[in-house]
Amino acid sequence: MSQKVLLSSKEMAIMLQRLACQLVEKHADFSETVLIGIQPRGTFLANRIQKILLEKYAIQNLKLGFLDITFFRDDFKHSVKPLEANKTQIDFLVENKKVVFIDDVLYTGRSINAALTAIQSFGRPKSVELLTLIDRRFSRHLPIQPDYKGKQVDAINNEKVKVSWLETQGEDAVFII
């Protein structure tokens, strides 16, 4: 199985800085905004974005949570192996807040659709935005588009986009396989 590097560690770092900067431009002090990383892989990106916002932009009272969407997906019953849910960690209400969903790759849009349903358990958001590191532009099953995207990729259906994180795979990189 061959793989091609889409983003190196240095390129990812620059992209993460740019995404954080775009959030600051739009949300300023984040008093009415919450960040929600979509489990499992959006949590790495959400943690990185939070770290940049705290360290570089000194954002105070930044709320970050993690949302498990396993049983909200429309395809969860079609799995051959038993599903393992992740832990939802949201210790705040989203009622009338601006919610920014964070996920590593936007592919079909089904994960985001599930997240829209799942977040309702924590209140009704004022608005919802989407930040993704990679947008697989031609693979959408649902009319969902990112508000903030790191890189747009035109991968055909049998190609996969793999995001490696330093915390789990030992390096920051994005590959197309």
Secondary structure as UniProt FT lines:
FT   STRAND          4..7
FT   HELIX           9..27
FT   TURN            28..29
FT   TURN            31..32
FT   STRAND          33..38
FT   TURN            39..41
FT   HELIX           42..55
FT   TURN            56..57
FT   STRAND          63..67
FT   HELIX           70..72
FT   TURN            74..75
FT   HELIX           76..78
FT   TURN            95..96
FT   STRAND          98..106
FT   HELIX           110..118
FT   HELIX           119..122
FT   STRAND          127..136
FT   HELIX           137..139
FT   STRAND          148..153
FT   TURN            157..158
FT   STRAND          161..164
FT   HELIX           166..169
FT   STRAND          173..176
//
